[in-house]
């Protein structure tokens, strides 16, 4: 599938731009990248801060295969694509299920997947050359530059993520085994005690791994649970 890249100087959120294009009939593979987002957002309505010129903030329009139940897997495909792109730049990346990408124990990228009627928007924010972070995330955020102690060419990183995502997203209905195997070896939560916020309430337990369907396997006092989605995952130790 070809990709078409639109570069915008300033938008509220690239996810909204792509959603708008999708509603107007834009095809799969349209990418909107913004130098600046005035209302970039993360999961759970949190703000996403991306300093102009230093980070990557972009969204990809995807027309995923049915059934819709498979769509949450796009987040895993995107997180993996980012991790692989970072690795091809010489870094060691981890995936904090479902879709944060970590470098050296801190968050370097976040992914926000939003579904429309017949399309999904995969929004990716990656700290490339950033060195400063807002007060609330200082201490838990990092960038490629901080970890590697050198600068990176944003265009190259973007191209690599898009290339990897094209490969990984094709595996959400066929070859999901292969996708999951690649996520598993990078999962930073396995063996850790975590606290999760889920639709069914808060849960704590020890992560045993990732199930064949992409769910997190959590050993709680009630037994082994399989969780497909969580609003927040906190590592306790
Ligand atoms: C998270 O970790 O909570 C997800 C962060 C997602 C940020 C990206 S930046 C590009 C796209 N546009 C947005 O408004 N959000 C996503």
Boltz pocket constraint, residues with backbone or C-beta under 6 A from the ligand:
constraints:
  - pocket:
      binder: B
      contacts: [[A, 12], [A, 13], [A, 14], [A, 15], [A, 37], [A, 39], [A, 40], [A, 41], [A, 42], [A, 43], [A, 44], [A, 46], [A, 48], [A, 56], [A, 57], [A, 58], [A, 59], [A, 99], [A, 100], [A, 109], [A, 110], [A, 111], [A, 112], [A, 123], [A, 124], [A, 125], [A, 126]]
      max_distance: 6.0
